[in-house]
């Protein structure tokens, strides 16, 4: 076989490889940027639409097995990189300047671990190489200051009009909890809450971000609906537990996003299983398979099944969530895999094309 035909066969085989997190072929994703001879083999430069930090070894193993199955035994080195793009938002809104994607983390009810999922999602993306911000949108019960180890700290305002977000573990964060006393109750009506949150979003100097994770208030009332209509969201993640009562409320959250044309990236089943710290016995305390059934019913993706573990509570209460405190443990890896599946689901979404169209200004002559 000639060099040209070998290169053509290799390129075709690369295009047919289905990345497990992207959920589509490299060809469909236009991810194969170049294939060039190097020494006795080839080097392939691959650009995926999600953070790839820590993923190169796993990706190369899967790709190598695929090439062997297609009878290509030429040595291929892989150069893996990220190409995170801005994705489309609700039709009546425009993406915020400098922020490629806003991802809302929501639940139909409280107590399902939504904020724990949100903070670990943001931290996992940052650890995988993305530029990430986290907006705590739970005005009545802000928990991110505690989870990020930022309690008692206040953001600065260099110009008296905007706020500089605080930083923790590589993530830029903003919360109403940074601006009020921790024990002060927020006795605000709905319009005040939505105004405060839109101000926190638009008047914070986020800088350039690949992802801004919004930890939404629990529930599906007026506040949540108004925020979903005002904030340009690229995708939403629904957090639930396996039990039927939580799933019933999670379905309401999913329906809410459908009404405002926000795509649901998938379902995260939190507290999915408990592993006994003494004997290792696995117990599904809240039931099993609820998240998978819901994802199948609504044609979306099950992004992760996260464990119920006392260490997770201790780590978040201590200001070092699991992704930071124990990244190499099974519970830590579960969060990293959930984050990569979420980013992969977003990468499949339609891209925002507003930046490629010229701005037309009509002036009177």
N, C-alpha and C positions, 0 to 999 in steps of 0.2 A: 504494500500500500504506500502511495506517495505521501510526501509530507503534507501536501495540500489536502489530500483526501483524509488523512489522519486528523488534521486540524478541523476539517469540516465535520467529521464524525464526532469528534470530541465536543465541538461547539453544540451540535445537535443534542448530544447526550446531556450536556450541562443544562440546556434549555428545558429538557424534559424532567429534571429533578424537582420533586415536590418538597419544599421546605416544610417541616412539621409545624412550625409556629406561624409561618406565613399562610399556609393552607392553600397554596397555589404553586404552579411551576415557576422556575426562575425565568423561563421565557415569557410567561404571561406578565410577570412582575418587571420585565426588562432589567433584570438584576445582573446579568452577565455583561460586564463593561468591556472586558478584553480577554483574549486568550492568545498567549504568545509563547514561542519556543524559548526554553531556558535549559541549557546544558543538554542532558539526555532526555529531558521531558518537556513539560509545559508549565506555565504559571497562569492561573485564572484569577482575574480581579472581579470579585463579587460584591455588589452593594445592595444591602437589604434595607427595607424601610422601617427598621426598628433598631434600638440600641443593641450592639453586638458584643459589648464587653463581656469576656468570659465565655463566649459562645463558639469561638473559632475551632476548638478541639472537637466539640460535639458535632458541629457542622461538617468539618472535614471528614470525620469518621462516617457520617451518613452519606456524604457525597461520594466518598471512595467506594463504599459498598454498592452504591447505585451504579457507578462506572464499571465495577467488576461484573455486575449482573448484566450489563450491556456489552460485555466482551471487549471492553477497553482497558488494557493493562498498562498503558503508557503512564509513567509517573506524572502526577499533577499536583503542583503546589498551589495552595489557596491563599489569596490575600483578601481578607474579609473586612468590609467597612460599612458604616452606617450612612444612609441617605434618607433622613427623616424629613418628610414633606408636610406642608400644611394641607389639611383636608377640609372638605366643604362643611359649612354650618347651616343653620336654619335659613331659609330663603330670604327672610326679611332682614337678616343681620349680616354684618361683615366681621371677619376675624379681627381681633385686636392687634394693633401694630406691635411687632416684635414677638408675639406669641403664636407659634405655629398651630398648636392644638390645645384646646381646653377639654379635659375629660372629667365628667361629673361622676362621683361615686355616691350612690343613693341607696336608700332602703325604704320599704313601705312602712316600717315601724322601727322603733328604737330597740336597743338591746341585742342587736344581732352582730355587733362588732364592726360596724361600718367604718368608724374612724380608725380603728386598728388596721383594717384593710387599706384604707386610703393612705395612711402614713407609710406603711410598708411598700405599697405600690410606688409612691413617689420616691422613696429611698432606694428601692430596687432599680428603678430607671436611672437614678443618678449614679448608682454604683456600676451600672452597665454602660455608662458613658454619655448619658443625655443631660441636657441643661433643663432643670426641673424646678418648678415652683409649686407651692401648696397653699391654697386659700381655705381657711377654716370658715365655712359659711354657716356654721351652727351658732347663731347669735345667742340662743338661750342656754346652750350648754357647751361652750367651746372647750375642747379637750386637747387640741394640738399643742398649746404651750407646754402642757405637762408632758405629753408624749415625746416632744422634741427637746425636752430639757431646757426650755426657754422661759419658764415661769418667772415672773417678776421683772423681765426685761422689757424695754420700751423701744419702739422703732424711732429713728430720727427723722427730721423733716428739714432737708437742706435749704428749701426755698419757702417754707411756711405754707405750701400748697399741696405738696405730695409727700408720700412716706417712703422711706427706704426699708425694704423688707429685712427681717432678721434672717440669719443663716444658721443652719444646723445640719451637720453630716452631709454637706454639699447641696442642700435644698434651701431655696429661698422661701420664707414663710411669712404669711400675714394672717392675723386673727383679731377679732374684737377683744379676745382675751389679753392681747398685748396693750390694750388701750384703757381697760377698766380694771378695777380691783377684782381679784379672783372670787371674793365672797359677795360681790354686788349683784343682786338679781336684775336681769334685763326685763323690766316690765314695759315692753314696747308693743305697740300694735303692729299689725302686718305691714302697712305702708312704711312705717319707720324702719322696720327690719330690712325690707327690700331696698330702700334708699341707702341705708348704711352699707349693705353688701355691694351694691353697684358702685358706691364710692370707694370702698376698699379695693374692689377689682380695678377700677379705672384710674384711681389716684395713687396707686402704688407703683413705684419705679421698678418694675419686674426685670427690665433689661431684655435680652434676647433669650427666649425659652423654646425648647422643643415641645415641652408638655407643661401645662398648668393643671394640677389635680385640684378639683373643687370638692371638698368634703361637705356634701349637702346636708341640710337639716333633715332629720327623719320625718317620714310622713308624706302625704300627697295632697296637702291643703293648698290654700291660696298662696302662701309664701313660696312653696316649692314650685307651683305652677308659674307664678310670676317670674321667678328666677330663671326657669327653663325657657321662658319667652324672651327674657332680656339679655341673657348671657349667651354669646355665640359659642355653642358647644359642638365639638367634632364628634363626640360619642359619649355614651353613658355606660356605667357598670352598675349592675344591680346586685346588692349583697343580701343574702338570705341565710337562714339555717335550714336544715333538712325537714324540720317539723312542719306539719300542715298549716298551722296558724300563721307562721312566718311566711310560708310560700303564698298564702292567700293575699297577704299584704304586699309581698314582692310583686305579685301580678299587677296590683294597682299601680305600683311605681312604674312598671314597664309600660302599662297602658298610658300613663301620664306622658311619658316621653314620646310615645307614638303620636299622641294628640298634637304635640308641638313640633313634630317632624325632627326629633333628635334620634339618631340611630342608636340602638342598644348594641353595644359591642359584645355583651355576653353576661352570664350569670356567675357569681362567685358564691359557692356554698361554704360558709364559714362554720366552725365548730362541727365539721363533718364527721370526725372520729376522734376518739380518745385512746391514747396509748398509755397503759399503766406504767408508771415510772419504776415500779418494783419488779413486775413480772413480764412486762411487754405485751400483755393481753390487749387486743384492739376491741373497743366497744363503741358501737354507734348509739350514743346516748340519746340523741334527738331524732333517730331514724336514719334511713339511708336512701340515697338515690333521688331525693326530692329535687335537687338542683338539676340533675341530668334530665329528669322527666319534664321539668319546666322549660329547660332549654330546647328540648325536642318539640314540645308543644308549640312554642312560639318561634321556632325556626332560627334560634340563635345558638351561641356557643357556650359550653360549660368551660369557663376560664380557669377554674381551680377548685379543689376540694381541700380546704385548709383545716388543720387539726385544732382540737380543743386541748390546750396545754397550759398548765399553770406558769410555765416559764415565759410564755408570750405576755401574760398579764404583768408579771414581774418586770420584764424588760421594758414594756411600754410605760409602766408607772415610773420606772427609773430614768426615763428620758433617753433610753437607748433601745429603740424597737428591734425586733428580732433580726431584721435584715442587717442591722449594724452590729448587734450584740452577738449573734450566733449564725453567721451566714452559711457556714459549712455543715450545720445540723440538718436533719430531715425537715424540721419545721421551717428553717431558713430557706432551704432549697425549694420548698413548696411555694413560698412567696415569690422567689425569683422566677420560677416557671410560670406562675400566674401572671406576673408582670410582662414576661416575654409573650405569652399568649395574647394578652390584652393589647400590647403594642402591635403584634402581628395582625390582630383583627382590625385595628385602626388602619394599618398600612394597606389593607385591602379596600378601604373605603375610597370613594371618589375624591380626587384631589381638588383643592381650591384653585380655580383658574383666574380669579379676579386680578391677580398681579400681572397677567400676561396681556390684559386688554388695556389699550391706551385710555387715559383720562381725557374726556372731551369737555372743553370749556368754551361756552358760547359768550362772546363779548360783543357789545354794541360798537359799531364803527362810527 
